[in-house]
Every structure is written in C-alpha cells, then in structure tokens.
Amino acid sequence: MSWKGKPRATNLERLESVMSQFSGSLDHYDLQDDTDELDLSWHTDQCDGKPSESRKIPFHAIYSLLPFKALECRIFLEQVPIFVRVTDVERFTSTTRVLNPNLYTIELSHGEFTWTIKRRFKHFQALHQELLKFKALLKIPLPTRTHTVRRRSFKGLKRFQGGHIPTLPRRPDAMVKEEQLTSRKMQLEDYLKNLLKRTIYRNHPATLEFLEVSQISFIQDLGPKGIEGLILKKSGGNTFPVCYWCGSNSVCYRWSKRWLVVKDSFVLYMRPEDGQVGSVILYDKGFSIKTGTKETGIKHGVTIENLSRTLTIKCSTYRQARWWGQSIHEFAQQYGQDFMKENRHGSFAPVQENTLTKWFVNAAGYFDTIADALEAAKEEIFITGWWLSPEIFLKRPVMDGNTWRLDCVLKRKAEQGVRICILLYKEVEVILGLNSEYTKKTLMGLHPNIRVIRHPDHVPSTVLLWAHHEKTVVIDQSVAFLGGIDLAYGRWDDHHHRLTDVGSVRRTPQPSPVLSPKLTQQSAVIVEEEEEEVEEITDTEISPEIRDNLNDAENGDRLRKTIDQGYADHLRQEVNSSRQTVPTCRLQTTQLEDTTENCSYTSEGAPDAKHCSTRSSLSSRMASPREVTNQSLSLRSSDSGSFRTQYSLTLPHETSSLRSHISSNELCGEARFWHGKDYCNFILKDWVKLNKPFDDFIDRYKTPRMPWHDIGVVVQGKAARDIARHFIQRWNFTKLVKKRSGATYYPCLLPKSLSAPADFSLDMGKCTSANVQVSTLIKLYEVFVCERLRIPSFGTDLLFCVFSYSIQFQVLRSVCQWSIGTKIHEESIHLAYVSAIGKSKHFIYIENQFFISCADKTIHNGIGDALIERILRAYREKKKFRVYVVMPLLPGFEGDISTGGGQAIKAIMYFNYRTMCRGEHSIIEKLKCCQIAGSTTSPSVG
C-alpha cells in the first residue's frame, strides 16, 4: 500500500504546483466572486458585538490547540462581527520604499477585544494572491481528504443576494497622490470588511496571519489581545545551559519559525506546525525589552527578558523590530504593572485588596472544603505537596465508600475533562520513605488528564539538601488552598486529637436503593444510651456584660446570629462527646418530605432553598438555629436505668448523584477515622510499604496514634490567581528541565488574567470584616455556648472555620535558581517575618514544628535576631512585651532518644536549643549579654 501511494502523491503535488502557476497568471485585480461564498449570517444588526456565554471560547481550549492550517481551528467568536477601520496613513519618502511608501494603521475590534496592526499595500497584494490560489484550487476536484472537505464547505455556503469581494485597487501606492490617500483608505477598508464576511476566506491561514490572530487570541480568561505574529526565534536563553555539546547558548543555536503572542501578564510562542505552546515568559520585576543590533547582538533583533528567560527574535526590517519592541513594552506597562513593580517584602505578587479568606485549624474542615472545591472544578486542578497519599479520605468518617477518596475524586474530575497537574517533591530515597514514585504511577495510571511531575532530579542537578515544602491546591485558578497541611497520611485531625481509633462502621446486609436526584434530604435518628438535659439558650440568659458587648459591637447582631447558625451542629457533637462513650450507637436514616420546614433559615428567618442541600459530609453538617434552639429533645428512661436521647438530624445532599443513599439500613458501631497507613505514630515507627495503603503498619490496639495540629487557609479571587501563577512558573520551569531527559508530554500552563472574572461557587461561610475583635468572639463563645451547655471550650478551632474574612492578602514565597529558574533569590517569607516582628506592639506568638534561627556561619535566617532586637527595644522603652513560642515536644522523626536512637531527632533538637537557650548565638544568651547602659539587669523573656 505504501509504495503504490507515493507516485500518486507526487502527481497530486505536481498538479497543485501547476495550478499555483496558473493562478499566478490570473488578473489579481478583477476577481468577481460568486455569491456562494458570502456568509452574511452575522451582520451588525444581528449581533451587538459583545460575546454571550455561548459565544465565548472556553479556557480549556488551550489544552486542545491544533496546527495553524487545520480546518477545525476555532479562531473567532461565533456570530460576533469583526469591525475594521483604517485610521491613519504614514507616507515615507525613503528610496528603499519606492513601491510601497504608505504604511496603513488598521484598528480592529471583535467582541470585547481590540487591537491594531500596521500593513503596507504589498501585504494586501500578498493576501489577495493567496486567496486567489486557494479559490482556484477549490474548483479542481483533487482526490485528497483535506481538499474534499474544503470543497464541500465551499459549495455548502448559503446563497445570499448581492455582495462580493471588491477588486483590489490596480494603481500601486507609489502612484497614489497625497490628496487621494483618503479614498485609498476607504477602498482598503471596504476590501477587508467584505472579505471578513466570508467564513472560508476569514479562516484562511493567510488572512489570520494578516490580522495577527490565533487560537488563543479571543479567550476571555487570558485577558486583552496584544500584538501577535510570525517571528524567527533564537534557541537557548534559559538560566541553565541547553546545549549538551558545549554547554553554551551563544555558540550552538538555531533559528526557528514561531508564532509570538503577547498577553497582559505573559509572552509566549507557539509552533505553527502543531499549535503547541513552546514557552511562556511571565512578567516580573526583571522584565525588559531591548532592540537594535548593539543591545541584542542580532541585526533587526528584539530581546525579551525576565528573571528566568532571555528570548531573542529576529525581524525582517529595523522598523518592524522597533514596532515589535514598542508594542510589547507599551502593552506590558499598561496591563502588567502589578508584577513588574517592586512589591512589598520583595514578593513577586502585589497586595490584593478585599480578598475573601477563610482559616482552618486542623485538617478536618480543611480537607472537607478541599473535597467540595475539587468536586466543583470545571477546568483545572493544581496541587503541590511535600508528600501526597492518593488513598486518603477527605471527608470523615467514611460513610460513602470511596466517593471522597482523593484518587477517586481526581479520577472522576479527569473523566469530566478537568486537567489535573501535580507537582511533588522528589525525595532522596535513602533518607526519606515518601515513595513519591508510587504516588506518581498511581495517579497517572488513573486517566491521561492527570499529569504528575517530581522535582528535583538529584543526580544531574546535585540538589540534595533542599526540598519543595509548599502545600497548595488551586481550583480553576479562582480558589486556592495553602498552609502547612499535606494531602497525606497522618494529617487529618480535629480539635479532639484522638489517641485511639479502634472502632469500625458496618452496615446491615439490606441492599441500598438506587440514589435518585429527587432525594435531597434525609433524617437521621440517633439513639444513645445516656441522657443529659440540655437547656435551651435564649437572649434573656446572656449576662448583661455580654449583652452590652453585643449591642456595642459594630457587627454584634450579625455575630450572634452567626454563632447560632455556625455552631449549631458542633454544639450537639460537643454535648455528645462530653458524655461517657457508649459501646454501641445506632444511626438509622429515613426519608423526609421536601418541605420548607426542613430547610435552613437565613438570618431574617425566611427559608433559604439553597441550604436545603448544602453540606455533604456527616462530620461537617451545618444545621439551622431553629433546629438547635427550638428542637424538642425527648428524654426517655429505660428499664435498666440508663437514659436515651433521641432527636432528628438533617442530612443534606449537595452532590446527590455521588452520595451513598442509606434507606432502611443501619450503621452499627463507632466510626473509624483513620484507615490503614493513616493510623500512625511516626516517632515510634516511620511509614513502610506505602504501596499497601490499607494495611496497618502499627498495632492500633496497643500503640496510640500521634495527633497532628496544623493550619490552612483558602482564598478566592486575585490572590488565588497569584498562587496559580506561582504554580505555573514552577510547572513550566520543571517541564523545561524534564524535557532534557526526554519527557515531552507535559503541557505548558498559562495564567489567567487578573481582569478575567473568577466565577467559582464555594461556600465560604459568613463573611465579616477583618477588624473584628477575635478576643470578643472567643469570650462570647465561651460564655454563651460552653458555660451554658457545660461543654469544654476549644478556643478558635471552630471560630475560624465558621467565619470568612475580607482582608488584604499577599502571596509570599521562597524560591531561587534550582527551584524555579529565577536569576535572583526571592525570600519574601523571611523578610515578611522580620518586618512583622519589628512592627509588633504587644506580643508575638510563634507556633512551628522547628525553631531554628539566629544567624551565624551555619544559619542565615534572621528571625531570632529580629526577636532579640524587638525585646531589647521594649526593654529600653520600659514597655510590657511578650514572646510565646509553641513547639512539639519531639520533632516528627522516628527514633527513641531514651535508648540512644533517633539521630534525626537529636539533630533537630540541637538546633532548636541552640536557637532558644544554648550557646552564645541563642536568644537567651544574647539577651543576657546585652547590658543596658546605666543598668545592671538584663532583659528577660516572658
């Protein structure tokens, strides 16, 4: 088959060449087109020029880019016209521009996008020539698939009355007088207007190149349109050598034809042959444009440079190079100033105002909210982690099988078309047993839309003593989670910090009915073997002091209602947990009617339909205040003398198609929160055999688990875009490094524009201003809730989980050349620590796993030195000042120091003590050595 097809292909190519020569002999200025080619389906009277939701090009189109000459390429917005206006003509009298002395400035608009191009008359002639060839070939029935499809499209155009492509002016520009330029502008403008009404000509590659548009030009999420076009790109320019032979980018290089695109926060280039993005250059404070032979070393060259990459392009003329450089510079200055200026603390990201933020103490609420956000993802999911365990459960106790297991959630979203990119720390295997290779193989084996990269490669980069330690989850570049909690074993915990978990949940063998979307609510009847009377709380029982605080506070009424609504379900859990644990518990579910009485109520008391199916986790359901304060609790006395409390609990279904429906069944026993490897005590024994996730590696009946206490935060809007931008920078750099080892199947990621809408539905709870007195809230909670219900107080654990705050937010990071490819070391986290310590007024509270500071030849961070300076300043000013440092008793490493083991624990403890109180560089010793003039006493730490 192959050898027979070769002569035929040669004959077709020869015929095409002959037809090209034939079309070249046609009269280029007297082409009268048939009305078959007209496409007048989107006149200005039918479209207002603004794209509706159905006309927008979705953001996920960047993952399915096609070759520039492919017929299926979607370039323009559907049913949205292109407006053209020739605004200016520059006439040059140079001897080199004898035939084309006029330079036309053309303004175009397409929906919300506007851009400007500059063209000479020769460019119009070249475009017309290509379209003539194209039309001539379409009238010849060449037996090729591509040609057949084009001919069918050409013949299938709807016939309209009137209209044709106007003939191109015959007279050359050199013979056009200045007083005739206005007429010339109108002729060329009319030519383009009518040309763009015909779909088959509008989408021709020659027309697209003339208009400077591509497949990503009109994607709204990428921001406004900048200059685009074909250029010659010089290879190299990275912060690390690419050439394997000489290691130099200036000696071994080549020129490649690429399509350059300028957006409001980055510059990229694409390969026309396959449409794939080759590289993305983000705007940063090192972004600059250089033009000219002296600056670039290339005749008619332009250099685009940032802190991670230097891109050199070559133009055909000096004027074209100047136009490219000027256009990129002006566009970047207009839209990218937030990233190009010097931001606070030297961060890459600016301070974002009015950022909706919510804090989490412990991983229970954090994982639960991540699960909801992952389920709502529509386009992208970005995850970074020091460690990631695919088999962890995000919602606990596990009542829905594997529905909320992390790998199952990611697989489900990947099957829905969501692109998932995961960056993992590649550990040194002889030191750490994280088994990131198992994680990568497991996740990438789920679906092709899941991509996992491990970094760094220790052998070629010699990076052994540094690690990626960030933990982030970004959804659709609109919502971002970050903090100190990995999606890994041993991290899930709540304020109870249970030491044991030997319970189990079992279901009776009755089959569950098929879940119907109409089932939106259930009720659970909990029967327990003990009774304790719970009094109803009313406003009349609040002490006068607290009532005055509520009345005087600016948001007192709102805070009171929020406490009622936000803590309702947690109060019942606290009441139950404060009693003695009973051996058995029955959880029986029955279907309720879908009535307004079962809906949660707003602060005004009206039923809110949205909350009838909200939370989907048994451990984090939010009940209405009416269900708590007005619910009748029947106290029953059994013959045995024990008490039994029975009440109804609403089980909403936000994702009814995913939640397991339990009807007429019973769950018996106590819930198990930690399964398999998730039940751990890493000091007694580190994790082993991670490829067997549900096998216990310690005896949970003899060994207590090690609790985990940490915090996290979720942000929305522009701050989430900044976190996504950091991930994209890391991903693209790592992809470029991995490309050297042959990994070419990782896509380049593009950041969304800050001006693009961040449409993402995530329940952030009640929003309040950032200046709320947290101490007042804690006092209200402790008096209004804990004392009345006789339950233990657990501080701000639930307080932060209920409220969200609108605050100023800035993304900080610590990066350098090996981690992200930047030329400079950004230490904005460290500088922010020092700045916050210096500006503190009354006290400093530090809670961390390690406390290693006090700069010397070994340690370079200045946190300890900043603490010393602040304490001494308070001492000199004779003001009360306190520093509180909270740390674990032992670092989280395996070993028994009582028997001489635990070398890693001893090493960390050595540096902790060295920072606090031992040695000449410690905080205590430096304070003792700092004698204040005229005083014989030393400052102390309280």
Long-range contacts (C-beta under 8 A, 24 or more apart in sequence): 12-142, 12-143, 12-144, 15-140, 15-142, 16-137, 16-142, 19-133, 19-136, 19-137, 19-140, 20-133, 20-137, 22-136, 23-132, 23-133, 23-136, 23-137, 24-129, 24-133, 26-132, 26-136, 28-125, 28-128, 28-129, 28-132, 28-168, 29-167, 29-168, 29-169, 29-170, 30-167, 31-128, 31-132, 31-135, 31-165, 31-167, 32-164, 32-167, 33-135, 33-164, 33-165, 35-159, 35-160, 35-161, 35-162, 35-163, 35-164, 36-154, 36-155, 36-157, 36-159, 37-154, 37-157, 37-165, 37-198, 37-200, 37-201, 38-157, 38-158, 38-159, 38-160, 38-163, 38-164, 38-197, 38-198, 39-157, 39-158, 39-197, 39-198, 39-199, 39-200, 39-202, 40-160, 40-163, 40-197, 41-79, 41-158, 42-79, 42-80, 42-81, 43-81, 44-81, 46-79, 47-79, 47-80, 47-81, 49-80, 49-81, 49-83, 49-109, 49-110, 49-111, 50-80, 50-111, 50-112, 51-77, 51-80, 51-111, 51-112, 51-220, 54-78, 55-79, 55-80, 55-111, 56-220, 57-218, 57-219, 57-220, 58-219, 58-379, 59-219, 59-221, 59-222, 59-379, 59-752, 60-379, 60-380, 60-417, 60-419, 61-215, 61-216, 61-219, 62-216, 62-219, 62-222, 62-277, 62-750, 63-419, 63-747, 65-215, 65-216, 65-270, 65-274, 65-275, 65-276, 65-277, 66-215, 66-275, 67-272, 67-273, 67-274, 67-275, 68-205, 68-208, 68-214, 68-259, 68-272, 68-273, 68-275, 69-205, 69-272, 70-275, 71-146, 71-149, 71-150, 71-153, 73-203, 73-215, 73-275, 74-215, 75-203, 75-208, 75-213, 75-214, 75-215, 75-217, 75-218, 76-110, 76-202, 76-203, 76-213, 76-218, 77-110, 77-111, 77-218, 80-110, 80-111, 81-110, 82-108, 82-109, 82-110, 82-196, 82-202, 82-211, 83-108, 83-109, 83-110, 84-108, 84-189, 84-192, 84-193, 84-196, 85-189, 86-185, 86-186, 86-188, 86-189, 89-181, 89-184, 89-185, 91-178, 91-181, 98-174, 99-172, 99-173, 99-174, 100-172, 100-173, 100-174, 101-173, 101-174, 102-173, 102-176, 102-181, 102-184, 104-185, 104-188, 106-189, 106-192, 108-211, 110-218, 111-218, 112-220, 113-217, 113-218, 113-224, 113-225, 114-224, 114-225, 115-212, 115-225, 115-226, 115-227, 117-210, 117-211, 117-212, 118-323, 119-210, 120-173, 121-172, 121-173, 121-188, 123-210, 124-168, 124-188, 124-191, 125-168, 126-206, 127-206, 127-207, 127-210, 128-168, 130-204, 130-206, 131-195, 131-201, 131-204, 131-206, 131-207, 134-201, 134-204, 134-206, 150-200, 153-200, 154-200, 157-198, 157-199, 157-200, 163-194, 163-197, 164-194, 165-191, 165-194, 165-195, 165-198, 165-201, 166-190, 166-191, 166-194, 214-259, 214-261, 214-270, 215-275, 216-261, 216-270, 216-750, 217-261, 220-756, 221-752, 221-753, 221-756, 222-263, 222-750, 222-752, 222-753, 222-756, 223-263, 223-264, 223-265, 223-335, 223-752, 223-753, 223-754, 223-755, 223-756, 224-263, 224-264, 224-335, 224-753, 224-755, 225-263, 226-261, 226-262, 226-263, 226-264, 226-327, 226-328, 226-331, 227-260, 227-262, 227-324, 227-327, 227-328, 227-331, 228-259, 228-260, 228-261, 228-262, 229-259, 229-260, 229-324, 230-257, 230-258, 230-259, 230-260, 230-272, 231-257, 231-258, 231-259, 231-260, 231-269, 231-313, 231-314, 231-315, 231-324, 232-256, 232-257, 232-258, 232-313, 232-314, 232-315, 233-257, 233-258, 233-260, 233-269, 233-311, 233-312, 233-313, 234-298, 234-311, 234-312, 234-313, 234-314, 237-309, 237-310, 237-311, 237-312, 238-308, 238-309, 238-310, 238-736, 238-821, 239-308, 239-309, 239-817, 239-821, 239-822, 239-823, 240-737, 240-817, 240-821, 242-740, 255-314, 260-313, 262-327, 262-328, 262-331, 262-332, 263-753, 264-331, 264-335, 264-336, 264-753, 264-754, 264-755, 265-335, 265-336, 265-339, 265-725, 265-751, 265-753, 265-754, 266-750, 266-751, 267-304, 267-311, 267-328, 268-748, 268-750, 269-311, 276-748, 277-747, 277-748, 277-750, 278-748, 279-309, 279-311, 279-732, 279-736, 279-748, 280-728, 280-732, 280-748, 280-749, 280-750, 281-306, 281-308, 281-309, 281-311, 282-306, 282-308, 282-339, 282-725, 282-728, 282-729, 282-751, 283-332, 283-336, 283-339, 283-340, 284-308, 284-339, 284-340, 284-348, 285-339, 285-340, 285-341, 285-342, 285-343, 285-348, 286-823, 286-824, 287-332, 287-336, 287-339, 287-340, 289-325, 289-328, 289-329, 289-332, 290-325, 291-321, 291-322, 291-324, 291-325, 292-321, 302-328, 304-328, 307-822, 307-823, 307-824, 308-729, 308-733, 308-820, 308-821, 308-822, 308-823, 309-821, 335-755, 338-754, 343-810, 344-810, 345-810, 345-812, 345-828, 345-831, 345-832, 345-835, 346-826, 346-827, 346-828, 346-831, 347-810, 347-811, 347-812, 347-813, 347-826, 347-828, 347-832, 348-722, 348-725, 348-726, 348-811, 348-813, 348-826, 348-828, 349-719, 349-722, 349-725, 349-726, 349-810, 349-811, 349-812, 350-722, 350-810, 351-808, 351-809, 351-810, 352-717, 352-718, 352-719, 352-722, 352-808, 352-809, 352-810, 353-808, 354-717, 354-806, 354-807, 355-715, 355-716, 355-717, 355-718, 355-719, 355-806, 355-807, 355-808, 355-809, 356-715, 356-716, 356-717, 356-764, 356-767, 356-804, 356-805, 356-806, 357-713, 357-714, 357-715, 357-716, 357-719, 357-804, 357-805, 357-806, 357-807, 357-809, 358-713, 358-714, 358-764, 358-765, 358-800, 358-801, 358-803, 358-804, 358-805, 359-711, 359-712, 359-713, 359-800, 359-801, 359-805, 360-483, 360-711, 360-712, 360-713, 360-714, 360-800, 360-801, 361-495, 361-709, 361-711, 361-796, 361-797, 361-800, 361-801, 362-493, 362-494, 362-495, 362-708, 362-709, 362-710, 362-711, 362-797, 363-485, 363-491, 363-492, 363-493, 363-494, 363-708, 363-710, 363-712, 364-396, 364-492, 364-493, 364-494, 364-619, 364-620, 365-494, 365-620, 365-801, 366-481, 366-483, 366-485, 366-712, 367-392, 367-394, 367-395, 367-396, 367-485, 367-487, 367-492, 368-394, 368-395, 368-617, 368-619, 368-620, 369-481, 369-714, 369-762, 370-394, 370-473, 370-481, 370-487, 371-395, 371-404, 371-409, 371-617, 372-616, 372-654, 372-762, 372-763, 373-473, 373-475, 373-479, 373-481, 373-714, 373-762, 374-409, 374-410, 374-413, 374-473, 374-475, 375-409, 375-413, 375-655, 375-658, 376-475, 376-760, 376-761, 376-762, 377-413, 377-418, 377-475, 377-476, 378-418, 378-476, 379-418, 379-419, 379-476, 379-477, 380-418, 380-419, 380-420, 380-421, 380-474, 380-475, 380-476, 380-477, 381-410, 381-413, 381-418, 381-419, 381-420, 381-421, 381-473, 381-474, 381-475, 382-421, 382-422, 382-423, 382-472, 382-473, 382-474, 382-477, 382-724, 382-727, 382-728, 382-731, 382-749, 383-420, 383-421, 383-422, 383-423, 383-472, 383-473, 383-474, 383-487, 384-422, 384-423, 384-424, 384-468, 384-470, 384-471, 384-472, 384-727, 384-730, 385-422, 385-423, 385-424, 385-425, 385-470, 385-471, 385-486, 385-487, 385-488, 386-425, 386-434, 386-467, 386-468, 386-469, 386-470, 386-471, 386-486, 387-424, 387-425, 387-434, 387-436, 387-486, 387-488, 388-422, 388-424, 388-436, 388-439, 388-486, 388-487, 388-488, 389-439, 389-487, 389-488, 389-489, 389-677, 389-678, 389-690, 389-693, 390-439, 390-442, 390-443, 390-693, 391-676, 391-677, 391-693, 391-694, 392-487, 392-488, 392-489, 392-491, 392-492, 392-678, 393-492, 393-675, 393-678, 395-616, 395-617, 395-618, 395-619, 395-620, 396-492, 396-617, 396-619, 396-671, 396-673, 397-505, 397-618, 397-619, 397-671, 397-672, 397-673, 398-505, 398-671, 398-672, 398-675, 399-505, 399-618, 399-660, 399-662, 399-667, 400-658, 400-659, 400-660, 401-660, 403-658, 403-659, 403-660, 404-617, 406-487, 407-442, 407-443, 407-446, 410-443, 410-446, 410-450, 411-446, 411-447, 411-450, 414-446, 414-447, 414-448, 414-449, 414-450, 415-447, 415-449, 417-449, 418-449, 419-449, 419-451, 419-747, 420-449, 420-450, 420-451, 421-451, 421-453, 421-727, 421-731, 421-747, 421-749, 422-450, 422-451, 422-452, 422-453, 423-452, 423-453, 423-455, 423-468, 423-727, 423-730, 423-731, 423-734, 424-452, 424-453, 424-454, 424-455, 424-468, 425-454, 425-455, 425-467, 425-468, 425-469, 426-454, 426-455, 426-456, 426-457, 426-458, 427-467, 428-458, 428-464, 433-686, 433-687, 433-688, 433-690, 434-690, 435-690, 435-691, 438-690, 438-691, 451-745, 451-746, 451-747, 453-731, 453-734, 453-735, 453-738, 453-746, 455-730, 455-734, 455-737, 455-738, 456-737, 456-818, 456-819, 457-737, 457-738, 457-741, 460-741, 461-737, 461-818, 463-818, 466-818, 466-819, 468-819, 470-813, 472-723, 472-727, 474-720, 474-723, 474-724, 474-727, 475-760, 475-762, 476-760, 477-720, 477-721, 477-724, 477-751, 477-752, 477-758, 478-716, 478-717, 478-720, 478-721, 478-752, 478-758, 478-759, 478-760, 479-714, 479-715, 479-716, 479-720, 479-760, 479-762, 480-714, 480-715, 480-716, 480-719, 480-720, 480-723, 480-724, 481-712, 481-713, 481-714, 482-712, 482-713, 482-715, 482-723, 483-710, 483-711, 483-712, 483-713, 484-710, 484-711, 484-712, 484-849, 485-710, 485-711, 485-712, 489-677, 489-678, 489-680, 489-687, 490-678, 490-680, 490-682, 490-705, 490-706, 490-708, 491-708, 491-710, 492-673, 492-674, 492-678, 492-708, 493-707, 493-708, 493-709, 494-619, 494-797, 495-794, 495-797, 495-798, 496-577, 497-707, 497-709, 498-673, 498-705, 498-707, 499-704, 499-705, 499-707, 500-700, 500-704, 500-705, 501-672, 501-673, 501-674, 501-679, 501-700, 501-705, 502-672, 502-700, 502-701, 503-669, 503-670, 503-671, 503-672, 504-669, 504-670, 504-672, 505-667, 505-668, 505-669, 505-670, 505-671, 505-672, 506-667, 506-668, 506-669, 507-662, 507-665, 507-666, 507-667, 507-668, 508-665, 508-666, 508-668, 510-664, 510-665, 512-660, 512-661, 512-662, 512-663, 512-665, 513-661, 513-663, 514-661, 515-656, 515-657, 515-659, 515-660, 515-661, 516-656, 516-661, 517-656, 517-657, 518-594, 519-591, 519-653, 519-656, 519-661, 520-594, 520-612, 520-613, 520-652, 520-653, 520-656, 521-591, 521-592, 521-594, 521-598, 521-612, 521-613, 521-650, 521-651, 521-652, 521-653, 522-589, 522-590, 522-591, 522-592, 522-650, 522-651, 522-653, 522-661, 522-662, 522-663, 523-589, 523-590, 523-591, 523-592, 523-648, 523-649, 523-650, 523-651, 524-587, 524-588, 524-589, 524-648, 524-649, 524-651, 525-586, 525-587, 525-588, 525-589, 525-590, 525-646, 525-647, 525-648, 525-649, 526-585, 526-586, 526-587, 526-645, 526-646, 526-647, 526-649, 527-585, 527-586, 527-588, 527-644, 527-645, 527-646, 528-576, 528-579, 528-582, 528-585, 528-644, 528-645, 529-582, 529-583, 529-584, 529-642, 529-643, 529-644, 530-579, 530-580, 530-582, 530-642, 530-643, 530-644, 530-645, 531-635, 531-636, 531-637, 531-642, 531-643, 531-644, 531-645, 532-575, 532-578, 532-579, 532-643, 532-645, 533-635, 534-575, 534-633, 534-789, 535-788, 535-789, 536-629, 536-630, 537-629, 537-784, 537-785, 537-788, 537-789, 538-629, 541-788, 542-783, 542-784, 543-783, 546-779, 546-780, 546-783, 546-784, 549-776, 549-779, 549-780, 550-780, 553-773, 553-776, 555-768, 555-769, 555-772, 558-603, 558-766, 558-768, 559-768, 559-772, 559-777, 559-780, 560-780, 561-603, 561-625, 562-766, 562-768, 562-802, 562-803, 563-780, 563-781, 563-784, 563-785, 563-802, 564-625, 564-628, 564-629, 565-600, 565-603, 565-622, 565-624, 565-625, 565-766, 566-622, 566-765, 566-766, 566-798, 566-802, 566-803, 567-781, 567-785, 567-798, 567-802, 568-622, 568-623, 568-624, 568-625, 568-627, 568-628, 569-620, 569-621, 569-622, 569-623, 569-628, 570-798, 571-628, 571-785, 571-789, 571-791, 572-623, 572-628, 572-647, 572-649, 574-789, 574-791, 574-792, 575-789, 575-791, 577-791, 578-790, 578-791, 578-792, 581-670, 584-668, 584-669, 585-668, 585-669, 585-670, 586-666, 586-667, 586-668, 587-666, 587-667, 588-665, 588-666, 589-651, 589-662, 589-663, 589-664, 589-665, 590-663, 590-664, 591-663, 592-650, 598-650, 599-624, 600-624, 601-625, 601-626, 611-652, 612-652, 613-652, 613-653, 613-654, 613-656, 614-652, 614-654, 614-763, 615-652, 615-654, 616-652, 616-653, 616-654, 616-655, 616-658, 616-659, 618-651, 621-649, 621-650, 621-651, 621-652, 623-649, 623-650, 674-705, 679-705, 680-705, 680-706, 681-705, 681-706, 682-706, 682-892, 682-893, 682-894, 683-890, 683-892, 683-893, 683-894, 683-895, 683-902, 683-905, 684-894, 684-896, 685-894, 686-893, 686-894, 706-892, 714-762, 714-764, 715-809, 716-758, 716-760, 716-762, 716-764, 717-758, 718-754, 718-758, 719-809, 719-810, 719-811, 720-758, 721-751, 721-752, 721-754, 721-758, 722-811, 723-811, 724-751, 724-752, 725-751, 726-811, 726-813, 729-820, 730-819, 730-820, 733-820, 733-821, 736-821, 764-804, 765-801, 765-802, 765-803, 765-804, 766-802, 766-803, 766-804, 767-803, 767-804, 767-805, 767-806, 768-803, 768-804, 768-805, 768-806, 769-805, 769-806, 770-805, 770-806, 770-807, 770-808, 772-803, 772-805, 774-799, 777-803, 830-861, 830-862, 830-863, 833-863, 833-866, 834-862, 834-863, 834-866, 837-863, 837-866, 837-867, 837-870, 838-866, 838-869, 838-870, 840-870, 840-881, 842-880, 842-881, 842-882, 843-881, 843-882, 843-883, 843-884, 844-870, 844-882, 844-883, 844-884, 845-884, 845-886, 846-883, 846-884, 846-885, 846-886, 847-885, 847-886, 847-887, 848-885, 848-886, 848-887, 849-887, 849-888, 849-891, 849-892, 850-887, 850-891, 850-908, 850-911, 850-912, 851-885, 851-887, 851-912, 851-915, 851-916, 852-908, 852-911, 852-912, 852-914, 852-915, 853-915, 854-914, 854-915, 854-921, 854-922, 854-923, 854-926, 856-921, 859-911, 859-915, 859-921, 864-915, 864-922, 864-923, 867-923, 868-923, 868-926, 868-927, 868-930, 871-927, 871-939, 871-941, 872-927, 872-930, 872-932, 872-939, 874-939, 875-932, 875-939, 876-932, 881-942, 882-941, 882-942, 883-941, 883-942, 885-916, 887-912
